[in-house]
Every structure is written in structure tokens, then in C-alpha cells.
Amino acid sequence: MIPAAGLGTRFLPATKAIPKEMLPIVDVPTIQYIVKEAVNSGIEEILIITNSNKHCMENHFDRSYELESRLLESNKKAEHDMICDIANMANIYYVRQQQPKGLGHAILCAKSFIGDEPFAVLLGDDVVENHDGKPALRQLIEAYNEVQASIVGVQTVPDEDVGKYGIVEPSKSIGPVGKRVKLSSMVEKPKAGEAPSNLAVLGRYVLTPEIFDYLETQTPGAGGEIQLTDAIKNLMISQSVYAYDFEGIRYDVGDKFGFIKATVEYALEREELRDKLQAYLKELVTTF
């Protein structure tokens, strides 16, 4: 599941008419990277939570017969094959979140689609690249298979950054097993010096379906929204929840600097752009 119903106000005015998930990193929409990670992790059925202003996102993953025909007529077979591959990435479904009531509410909108099965959640503001290893979500799925319990994806952040994230509190009675640690609680954006750890929740989850029981009955939290963090804390009362410190470079593309950083680094990986961009960046450093 990919919650993508947010208004993207941090990227106004660009997101006035374009969903933030469609803003390109070089020439690929952000959400395509998220879908690709899910597919590479073995997910075949993907539900995207949208709102009424995100038709172009749905169109992106659909067939475009006129464009395909024009590309073939112009002998642009590589481009033709590329856009066909996008439409065939996975079975993608859509549900609208009719009111902006927070991440927890967006996930609750998927209850009838999910049923009684465990499911993955990938937040669209977090793009994770693990060039030499398994995708971040795949790492969490394998951790879930070991313990048959909800898994929260985390990475270690500096002390000065703990106030930006949800921070997990590891169990004091049960020690970590490799990169997996049992949790006793979670704190949303703690003050400096009050964080229970430096393990920040970074947009990847594998959850058991019992989470819906708590989301349905939960009192709205900060900002009047249904908070996923609160539901996970309540879930811990009845069953174990673990964190997994996944491997990979995480880009916060919901932040302007994070988006620029992702764009530059992904461009440097492109053979046709690398040399020109490196030369330009060196020139830029001497100029400013």
C-alpha cells in the first residue's frame, strides 16, 4: 500500500496542479521509484491511496495507446517499450481518501482491500536506494517472515535530528537480534535529549491486519488526525512489534533539500549525465 493522498503543500506552487508524487527525480516520477521498490520486493498487488486531484498519477501507470502508436510511427521503440513497461509493472488499484484525516486514516481506507492478510506500507516521501543489496521493503518482509509480527523500518539518525521523526523505544528486557529489535513504545518527534533512542521510523512498514482494529476506534491525535504511531503503540499491548534497521540510502523527497539531493545523486548515476553534471558542480563550487 502506498498512501499518496497528501496535498504536498511544502512544494507549492508546483503542487497546485501536479501531485507531489509525480514530481520527477531527473525524469522519473517519485512514485514510480516507490512502486519499483515494492515490485522488486516481490509485491504484485499494489493499492495507492489517492484523492480527487490525482488523476495524472493513475494515468501514468495506465496504457497510453495514442502515445504508444506515435512512438512506433517515429521509430522510437526504446521509448515505446519503456512506457509499456511502466503500465505492466504491477496490478495497481486505487482508493480515495475522501477527507484529509492523517496517515492512519489513509491506511484505514485500505481495510476492505487488505482483508485479514499482513501488508506492507511504503510512504511516498521516502525513496530508498540500496544499490548492492536487497530493497528496503524486501528486508522488512524477510524480518516479518522470521517473527510473524509487525515490523517498522528504521535507521539511525543524529541526536540533532530526532525531533523530526517518530523514534522507537527498544525493549529493555529483550536484546536485538542482528538488525532486528523488539519494541516497547514509540515517541512522535521527541524533544532533544528526551528521545528513547536514535532509531527513526523512515517510511517502511510491514503490519499485521489487527492494526485496523485500533485505527477504527482511535481518538484523533496531533492535528486532529488519526496517527499511525498511536495505533502501533496500542498494537504493542496485544502483540509484539519489532523495528528493523534496514540498509540503503534514504532520501526525504518530501523536503525540498532532500528532493534536490536525490535529483543530483540520481543524475550522477546516469551515464549520459554524469560527466556534464560533475563538471558543472565543480564549476559551481568555484563560483559561489
N, C-alpha and C positions, 0 to 999 in steps of 0.2 A: 504494500500500500504506500502511495506517495501523497501526502497532504499537500495540496497546491491551490488552496482557496484564498490565500492571503492577498491583501491589496498592494503590497510592495511599495508602501509609502516612502521608504528610505531611498527609493530610486526615482521618485518624481523629479521632473515631469515625464521621463521616458515611459514610466509605467501607467501613465494616464490612459493610454490606449493599447499598450503592449503588456501582456503578463510578464512579471519579473522572471518567470521560469523560461520564457522564450528569449530573454536577453542572451546574445551569443558570447561564448568564450571562443574567440577568434571567429569561427564560422559555424559553430555547433551550439544549438540552444542548450542552456544549462540543464534542462530536464532530460535531454537525451543522454547526458552523461549519467544521470541517476538511473534511468531505465536500463542503460547498458550495464551498470554495476549489478542491478537486480538480475538481468538475464545471465550475466557471466557467473552469478552465484547460484544458478540453477532454477530461478523463478520463471515460471511460464505464464502465470495468470497475474496481471498487474491491475490494481484499481487505483485510479487517480481521483482524489477529492478536489473538485473544482468549484467555481462559482459561475454566475451567468455571463461574465465578461471574458471567458477564456476559450472562446470557440477556436481561435487560431492554434491553440495548443492541441486540441483534438484533431484539427485539420493536418497538423504536422505529422501525426502518426497514422494518417489515413492515406489511401491511394489518391493520386492526382493524375487522372488519365490524360487530360489535355497536356499537362506539362510533360508527362512521360512520352507522349506521342511527338511533341515538338522536339524533345531532346533526341529521339531516334531519327527524326527527319533531318536534324542538324548533325548527325553522325557523332553525337556526344553520348556514346554508350556508357562510359565510365560514370558520368553524372546520372544517366538513366538508372543504372544498376544501383547507385548509391541511394537514390530516393526510394527505390523499390525495397531495398534492404531495410530502410527505416520503417516502412509500413509493415514489414514482416518480422520486426524484432521480437514481438511477443503478442499475446492476446491481451489487449488493453481495454479496460472498461472505465466508465466514468460515473460518478455520483456527485451531485451538487450539495454543498453545504449552504443551506439557504440563509443562515444567519451567522455572522462572524463571532462565534462564541468560544474560540480558542482551539488549541491543538487537540485537547481531549475530546471536545465535541466533534471535531473533524473526524477523528478516529471512530467515534461512536456511530457516525454516519455509515460506516462500513460494516456494521454488525450483521446485517442480513446477508451480505456478500461473503463474509468470513465464515459464518456458522460456528461450528464447535472445533475448529482447527487452530493450531498455532499459526501465527502470521508475522511477517516482517514489516517494519515501518522504516522508510528512508525519507528523511527531511530534505527538501529541495534546496535549502540554503547551505548544505554541506556536501561539497564534492570531494570525494576521497580517491586518491590515485596511489596504487601500490604496484609499481612497475614490475618488480621482480618477484611478486608473490600473489597470494590469493586476494580477491576483492574483500573489502572490509566486511560486507554483509555475509560473504561465504564463511569468514572466520567466526562470526557470531552464530551462524547456523550450525557449524560444527560444534561449537561450545554448547549450544542448546541440545544437540543430539547426545552429548555426554551426560548432561544433568537433567534433561527433560523439565527445564524450568526457564522462566523468563530471563532474558539476557539483555543488558543495557550496554551499548558500545561507549567506551570512554577512552580518553587519552590524558596524559599528564600535562598540566598547564602550569606556568609560573605563578608564584604567590600573588603577584600584582594583577593577575587575570582571573582569579577565582570568582570575583564578583560579577563576571559576565555570563556565568554558566550555572546550570544545575550541577551540584557537586555531590558525589556519592559518599556515604559513610560505611567503610568496610566493617564487617563483623569482627569483634574483638576476641570471640571465642573460637572462630574457625579461620585458620590462616589461608593465604592464597595458594592456589594450585596452578603453577605456571602463570599465565596471564589472566586467569580467572579468579575472582574473589567474591565471596558471599557478602551480601549487603545487609545492613541493619536499618539504614534510613537513607534519605536524600534531602538535600537542602537547596532551595532555589536561590541562586545569586547571593551567597552569604557575604557579609562584610569581611574586609581584610582582617586576618587574624582569628576569625571565627569559623573558618571552613574546616570540616572534619577530615579532609584530605585534599590532594591536588588532582584528583581524578574527576575530570569534567565530562558530562554527558554530551556527546557530539553527533547527534542526529541519526543514530542507527539503533534499532531495537528488534528483538525477536520476542514476542509476547504470547502468553497463553490466553485463550479466549475468555477466561474468568475476569480479565481486565474490564470487559464490558459491563459486568455486574456493578462494578464500582463507578464507572463513568456514568451509568444511568441514574444512580442515586446520589451522585456527588453534589455538594453545595458549591456554587461558583466561588473561585478563589480570587487571586490578584487580577485586577482589571475587570472583574465581573465575568471572567471566563472559566470554562471547565479545564482545569490544568491536568495534563497527563502525569506530571510529577506527583501530584496528590494521589491520583489513582494508583500509581505504582507503589507509593508508600503504604496505602491501605492493603494492596495485594500482598505485601510482605507479611502482614499479620496472619494470613491463611496459608501461604506457600512461600517457598524460597525464591529469591530473586538474586541474580548474580550480575556482576559487571565484568566485561572483557576488554582488556587494554589492547585494542586492535592495532595492527601495523598498517602504515600508509600515511601519505601526506594529505592532510585535510585543509581544504580551502573554504573559508567562510565567505561564500559568494553573495550572502545577504548583506554584507558590509562592503562599502564602496572600495576601500583599500584592498580587502580580500578579493574582490572581483577583479580589480586591476592586476593584483599579484597573480591570480590564476591565469588571466589572459596573457600576461607576459611569459609565464613559465610554460604554458601550453604552446605558445607560439615558438618558443625556443626549442621545443621538441619537434617542430615541423621542419623537415629538411629544406623545403623551398623558402622558408622564412628565417631560419636560424642565422645564417651569416649576415644577412642585411640587418636583422634586429640587433645582433651582437655589436656590429659596427656602430649602429645608431645609438645604442645605450652607452657605449664608450665615449662617443662624441658628446652625448648629453651630459655625462658626468663631468667632462672638462668645461662645459659651457655654464653650468649652474653652480 
